[in-house]
Amino acid sequence: MPEPSTPTTPPSVATPPLRRELGLLSATALNMIDMVGIGPFVTLPLVMGFMGPYFLLAWLVGAALSLVDGLIWAELGAAYPEAGGSYRFLKLAYGEQKWGRLLSFLYVWQTLVQAPLVVASGAIGFAQYFGYLVPLEQWWQPKLVSGAVVLLLIALLYRRIGDIGRLGVLLWVGVLLLMGWLIFGGLTHSTHAVAWLPAGGLGALPGVLLSAAMGQATVKTIYSYLGYYNVCHLGGEIREPQRVIPRSIFLSILGIMALYLLLNWSVGTVIPWQEAQESKFIVSTFVERLYGPTAAKAATALVLWVAFASLFAVLLGYSRIPYAAAADGEFLPVFARTHPTKQFPHVSLLLLGGVGFVFSLLFKLGEVISAILAMRILVQFVGQAVGLVLLRRRRGTAGLPFRMPLYPLPVLVAVAVWLRVFYSIKDGVVLYTDEAAGTQLFLPFQLAALLMMGLGTLIFLLWSRRLGRWPFGGS
């Protein structure tokens, strides 16, 4: 029986290619506004609740993991600067015709769920802080705000990449302005000290770092650092990518690390951690204590600016992933379409944004942070780290524009810590509650992530059978 006839030429060849118009400033700005979203403002009290007076250690651990993992992204991003980021890296690492197809498909499959969830979580957090300015007492009012935010995002991103780069820099200025104001407030109004080391000094440090509380706190801090790799998703639109991509990754991580540590220190020196851990609007409370309610409202408005800026960068980067897979012939061809005049993947943008809009109306913020992280760790972060080792063994290192120092130590550390973070996730979904018996049917997020991988594998097999490709045919 003849194999099914399927197009093997990427559907995007009939449309103009992506433009390389983003330089170091734009790339770093988009990375940083992706990282500083609503995350640090909603997780700061949570981390204090887990770590008590040693909350700064959790932010240092999150930064350290970001730097180690950033070495992996920098090497891969500089060597393979194409749209899609992890999609392309996984496919190359595990074999473009065999296992790489499965791993990259699973990543795109998860992206169709996790990207809208990330957008929705940011929009829901936006609505939460918006409630400080305008009370949202009816159940539908926060949903109206979050939904409107997603629609506005889609409208602003529906334009060519050069315009987006300039808009990203403008949004980045708002990020720096807010963080600078908050840090200055702490520097000039501090009333008590904040501990950098546990009471037992360096000797007690290993016990704190290996504690269950640190594991749960790191889940929250690493969520706030995520985004340093956004430039890799935009690899096909970066000028001089071999130089710009590694630099933008490390500049954004180091810059955000400094801002987060100073922000937490500032808040901790003004509001005791015992009080701060209970605050719903910690930034607003902090500024109100220093400068009064009018200034607190202005600070809240800047938090909303920052949250919106982050969602802007998130949706921009994620919209390139299904596009890259479809342009490769590995996903539905409709995702490979680019706008005829503005030359960006408009179908991918509209679908992810549309699903994010629906999610923003259906879900609460709750444990979404843990769910998003659980979805990503195994395929994207662990799979990609192992994939880098495979690529080095198969292709060597002679032509790499950027090579990580101390290889393979950063890879081993990254894999170990990511697995530790995955294990530390304690949240899940309550599927059923029997109040009379006092029992619940609870689905941990780790298990949910594995189930999503299983479903994605099934869909991949059905898709591959239809195409007549591995493991049902082809090389």
C-alpha positions in Angstrom: 0.0 0.0 0.0 1.5 3.4 -0.9 2.3 5.8 1.9 -0.1 8.7 2.4 0.7 11.7 0.4 1.6 14.6 2.7 3.4 17.9 2.0 6.9 17.9 3.3 7.7 21.5 2.3 7.2 23.9 5.1 4.0 25.8 4.6 5.6 29.1 5.4 7.9 29.2 2.3 5.1 30.9 0.3 5.0 33.8 2.7 7.8 36.3 3.7 10.2 35.0 6.3 10.5 36.4 9.8 12.6 39.6 10.0 15.8 39.8 12.1 15.1 43.3 13.7 15.7 42.8 17.4 19.0 43.9 18.8 20.6 43.4 22.3 18.6 46.2 23.9 15.2 45.0 22.6 16.0 41.3 23.3 17.2 42.0 26.9 14.2 44.3 27.5 11.7 41.6 26.3 13.5 39.0 28.4 13.3 41.2 31.6 9.7 42.2 31.2 8.8 38.5 30.6 10.6 37.7 33.9 9.2 40.6 36.0 5.5 40.1 35.7 3.0 39.7 38.5 5.1 36.9 39.8 7.4 38.6 42.3 4.5 40.7 43.7 2.3 37.7 44.4 5.0 35.2 45.4 7.0 37.5 47.8 4.5 36.9 50.7 4.3 33.2 49.8 8.1 32.8 50.0 8.2 34.6 53.3 5.5 32.2 54.6 7.7 29.2 53.6 11.1 30.5 54.7 10.4 32.9 57.5 13.3 35.3 58.2 15.5 33.5 55.6 13.4 34.3 52.6 16.3 35.9 50.8 18.0 32.6 50.5 15.1 31.2 48.4 15.5 34.1 45.9 19.3 33.4 45.7 18.6 29.7 45.0 16.2 30.7 42.3 18.7 33.0 40.7 21.5 30.3 40.9 19.3 27.8 39.1 18.4 30.4 36.5 22.1 31.1 35.9 23.0 27.4 35.6 20.1 26.7 33.3 20.8 29.9 31.4 24.2 28.3 30.3 22.2 25.5 28.6 19.9 28.0 26.8 22.8 30.3 25.8 24.7 27.5 24.2 21.7 26.1 22.3 20.3 29.5 21.4 23.6 30.8 20.0 24.1 27.6 18.0 20.6 27.2 16.6 19.0 30.7 16.5 15.6 29.9 15.0 12.0 30.5 15.9 10.6 28.1 18.4 13.4 27.8 21.0 13.0 24.5 22.8 11.0 23.0 20.0 14.0 23.2 17.7 16.5 22.3 20.3 14.7 19.1 21.3 14.2 18.0 17.7 17.9 18.4 16.8 19.1 16.8 20.0 17.1 13.6 19.9 17.0 13.1 16.1 14.9 15.0 13.6 13.4 11.9 12.2 12.8 9.8 15.3 12.8 10.6 19.0 13.3 14.2 18.4 10.0 14.4 16.6 8.3 13.0 19.7 10.0 15.2 22.2 9.5 18.4 20.2 5.9 17.4 19.5 5.3 17.0 23.3 6.8 20.4 23.9 4.5 22.1 21.4 1.5 20.0 22.7 2.2 21.2 26.2 2.7 24.8 24.9 -0.9 24.8 23.6 -2.0 24.4 27.2 0.7 25.9 29.4 1.2 29.1 27.3 -2.5 30.1 27.6 -2.3 29.1 31.3 0.6 31.4 31.8 -1.2 34.2 30.0 -4.3 33.6 32.1 -2.4 33.4 35.4 -0.8 36.8 34.7 -4.2 38.3 33.6 -5.9 36.9 36.8 -3.1 38.3 38.9 -3.5 41.7 37.1 -7.2 41.6 38.1 -6.3 40.8 41.7 -4.0 43.9 42.0 -6.5 46.0 40.1 -8.9 45.3 42.9 -6.8 47.6 45.1 -7.7 50.5 42.9 -11.2 49.6 42.1 -13.1 47.2 44.4 -14.2 44.2 42.4 -17.0 42.8 44.6 -19.1 40.9 42.1 -17.8 37.5 40.9 -17.8 38.5 37.3 -15.9 41.8 37.7 -12.4 40.2 38.0 -13.1 38.0 35.1 -14.1 41.0 33.0 -10.8 42.7 33.8 -8.6 39.6 33.1 -10.4 38.9 29.9 -10.0 42.5 28.7 -6.3 42.4 29.4 -5.8 39.4 27.2 -7.8 41.0 24.3 -5.7 44.1 24.6 -2.5 42.0 24.5 -3.6 40.4 21.3 -4.4 43.8 19.7 -1.0 45.3 20.7 0.9 42.2 19.4 -0.8 42.2 16.1 2.0 44.1 14.3 5.4 43.7 12.9 8.3 42.7 15.1 10.3 45.9 14.8 7.4 47.9 16.2 7.1 45.3 19.0 10.8 45.7 19.9 10.4 49.5 20.4 7.2 49.0 22.4 9.0 46.4 24.5 11.7 48.9 25.5 9.0 51.4 26.5 7.3 48.8 28.7 10.7 47.9 30.1 11.2 51.5 31.3 8.1 51.0 33.4 9.5 47.9 35.0 12.8 49.7 36.0 10.8 52.7 37.3 8.7 50.6 39.6 11.5 48.5 40.9 13.7 51.5 41.4 11.0 53.3 43.4 10.4 50.3 45.7 14.1 49.7 46.3 14.7 53.4 47.0 11.8 53.4 49.5 13.4 50.5 51.4 16.9 52.0 51.4 15.6 55.3 52.9 13.0 54.0 55.3 14.4 50.7 56.7 13.6 50.1 60.3 15.1 46.6 61.0 17.6 44.2 59.6 17.0 41.2 57.3 18.9 37.9 57.7 21.0 36.7 54.8 22.2 33.5 56.6 20.4 31.2 59.1 21.0 31.7 62.8 23.6 29.0 62.8 25.7 30.7 60.1 27.3 28.9 57.3 27.2 25.6 59.2 23.4 25.6 59.2 23.2 26.6 55.6 23.1 23.0 54.1 20.2 22.0 56.3 18.2 25.1 55.3 19.0 24.6 51.5 17.9 20.9 51.6 14.7 21.5 53.7 11.2 20.9 52.4 10.4 24.5 53.0 13.2 25.6 50.7 11.9 23.2 48.0 8.5 24.7 48.1 9.8 28.3 48.3 12.0 27.6 45.3 9.0 26.5 43.2 7.7 30.1 43.7 10.9 32.0 43.2 11.9 30.1 40.1 8.5 30.9 38.6 9.3 34.5 39.1 12.7 34.1 37.3 11.3 32.2 34.3 11.5 34.1 31.0 15.3 34.5 30.7 15.0 32.2 27.7 12.3 34.2 25.8 14.9 35.4 23.4 15.5 31.8 22.2 11.8 31.6 21.2 12.5 34.7 19.0 15.7 33.3 17.6 14.6 33.8 14.0 14.1 37.6 14.7 17.3 38.4 16.5 20.2 40.3 14.8 23.6 38.8 15.3 22.0 36.0 17.3 25.3 34.2 18.1 26.4 37.2 20.1 23.1 38.7 21.2 21.3 35.6 22.6 23.9 34.6 25.2 24.4 38.2 26.3 20.7 39.0 26.6 20.1 35.8 28.7 22.8 36.6 31.3 22.2 40.3 31.4 18.5 39.7 32.1 19.2 37.0 34.8 21.7 39.2 36.6 19.6 42.3 36.3 16.5 40.6 37.6 18.4 38.9 40.4 19.7 42.2 41.7 16.2 43.8 41.4 14.5 40.9 43.2 17.0 40.7 46.0 16.9 44.5 46.6 13.1 44.5 46.4 12.7 41.7 49.0 15.3 43.3 51.2 13.5 46.6 50.9 10.1 45.2 51.8 11.6 43.1 54.6 13.3 46.0 56.3 10.1 48.0 56.4 7.4 45.3 57.0 8.3 42.4 59.2 8.0 39.1 57.4 5.4 37.8 59.9 3.1 40.6 58.7 4.2 40.7 55.0 3.4 37.0 54.5 -0.3 37.8 55.2 -0.6 40.7 52.7 -2.6 40.3 49.6 -1.2 43.5 48.0 2.3 43.6 49.5 3.6 46.3 47.1 0.6 48.5 47.8 0.9 47.9 51.5 4.6 48.7 51.4 4.2 52.0 49.6 1.2 53.0 51.6 3.2 52.6 54.8 6.0 54.8 53.4 4.2 57.5 51.4 0.4 57.2 52.0 -2.6 55.9 50.1 -2.2 58.2 47.0 1.3 56.9 46.4 0.1 53.3 47.0 -2.4 53.7 44.2 0.3 55.0 41.9 2.6 52.1 42.8 -0.3 49.7 42.2 -0.8 51.2 38.8 2.9 50.6 38.0 2.5 47.0 39.2 -0.3 46.6 36.7 2.0 48.2 34.0 4.7 45.7 34.8 2.3 42.7 34.8 0.9 43.8 31.5 4.4 44.2 30.0 5.3 40.7 31.1 2.3 39.2 29.5 3.1 41.1 26.3 6.5 39.4 26.2 5.2 36.0 27.2 2.5 35.8 24.5 4.9 37.2 21.9 7.5 34.4 22.6 5.1 31.6 22.9 3.2 32.5 19.7 6.4 31.5 17.7 6.5 27.9 19.0 3.5 26.4 17.2 4.6 28.5 14.1 8.0 26.9 14.1 6.6 23.4 14.5 4.1 23.9 11.7 6.7 25.5 9.4 8.7 22.3 9.9 5.8 20.2 8.8 5.4 18.7 12.3 2.2 20.5 13.3 -1.1 21.7 11.7 -0.1 23.7 8.7 -2.4 26.6 9.6 0.0 27.6 12.4 2.7 28.3 9.8 0.9 31.2 8.2 2.4 34.6 8.6 0.6 37.9 8.1 0.8 38.9 4.5 2.1 42.5 5.2 3.2 42.5 8.8 5.1 39.2 8.6 4.4 37.6 11.9 2.7 34.3 12.8 -0.8 35.7 13.3 -2.7 32.4 13.4 -0.6 31.1 16.3 -0.9 34.4 18.2 -4.7 34.5 17.8 -5.2 30.9 18.9 -2.9 31.0 22.0 -4.4 34.4 22.9 -7.9 33.2 22.4 -7.4 30.1 24.6 -5.7 32.3 27.2 -8.8 34.5 27.1 -11.1 31.5 27.8 -8.8 30.3 30.6 -8.8 33.7 32.2 -12.5 33.5 32.6 -12.6 29.9 33.9 -9.7 29.6 36.4 -8.6 31.1 39.7 -4.9 32.0 40.4 -4.6 29.5 43.3 -1.9 26.9 42.6 -1.6 27.7 38.9 2.1 28.6 39.5 2.9 25.1 40.6 0.8 23.6 37.8 2.7 25.6 35.1 6.1 24.6 36.5 5.1 20.9 36.8 4.1 20.9 33.1 7.4 22.3 32.0 10.1 20.6 33.9 10.4 17.1 32.5 10.1 17.8 28.7 11.5 21.3 28.5 14.1 21.8 31.1 15.3 18.3 31.9 14.9 17.0 28.4 16.7 20.0 27.0 19.6 19.7 29.4 20.1 16.0 28.4 19.7 16.9 24.8 22.6 19.3 24.9 24.8 16.4 26.0 23.6 14.4 23.1 24.2 17.2 20.6 27.8 17.7 21.9 28.5 14.0 21.5 27.1 13.8 18.0 28.2 17.2 16.5 31.2 18.2 18.7 31.9 21.7 20.0 34.2 23.1 17.3 31.5 25.3 15.7 29.7 26.4 18.8 29.5 30.3 19.1 29.1 29.9 22.9 30.3 27.0 25.0 29.4 26.8 28.7 32.2 26.7 31.2 32.9 23.7 33.4 30.9 21.3 31.2 29.2 19.0 32.1 28.9 20.2 35.7 26.2 22.9 34.9 24.1 20.2 33.1 24.3 17.8 36.0 23.4 20.5 38.5 20.5 21.8 36.4 19.0 18.3 36.0 19.4 17.5 39.7 17.9 20.8 40.9 15.0 20.7 38.3 14.1 17.2 39.5 14.2 18.4 43.1 11.9 21.2 42.3 9.5 18.8 40.5 9.5 16.6 43.5 8.9 19.6 45.8 5.6 20.6 44.2 2.9 19.8 46.7 -0.1 21.3 45.1 -2.7 19.5 42.9 -6.3 19.5 41.7 -9.2 18.3 43.9 -11.3 16.3 41.6 -14.0 15.2 44.0 -14.8 15.9 47.7 -17.0 13.7 49.9 -17.9 16.0 52.8 -19.8 13.3 54.6 -16.9 10.9 54.6 -14.3 13.7 54.9 -12.3 12.4 51.9 -11.0 13.9 48.6 -9.9 12.6 45.3 -6.7 14.6 44.7 -4.6 14.7 41.5 -1.0 16.0 42.2 0.3 18.3 39.5 3.2 15.9 38.9 0.8 13.2 37.9 -1.2 15.6 35.8 1.9 16.5 33.9 2.7 12.9 33.2 -0.9 12.3 32.1 -0.6 15.2 29.7 2.6 13.7 28.3 0.8 10.4 27.8 -2.0 12.0 26.0 0.4 14.0 23.8 2.3 10.8 23.0 -1.0 9.2 21.9 -1.8 12.2 19.6 1.7 12.1 18.2 1.3 8.5 17.3 -2.0 9.1 15.6 -0.5 12.1 13.7 2.6 10.2 12.7 0.5 7.3 11.4 -1.5 9.7 9.3 1.7 11.1 7.9 3.3 7.7 7.4 6.3 8.8 9.5 8.4 7.3 12.3 7.6 5.0 14.1 5.1 3.9 11.3 7.3 4.5 8.3 10.1 6.8 7.0 13.7 6.8 8.0 
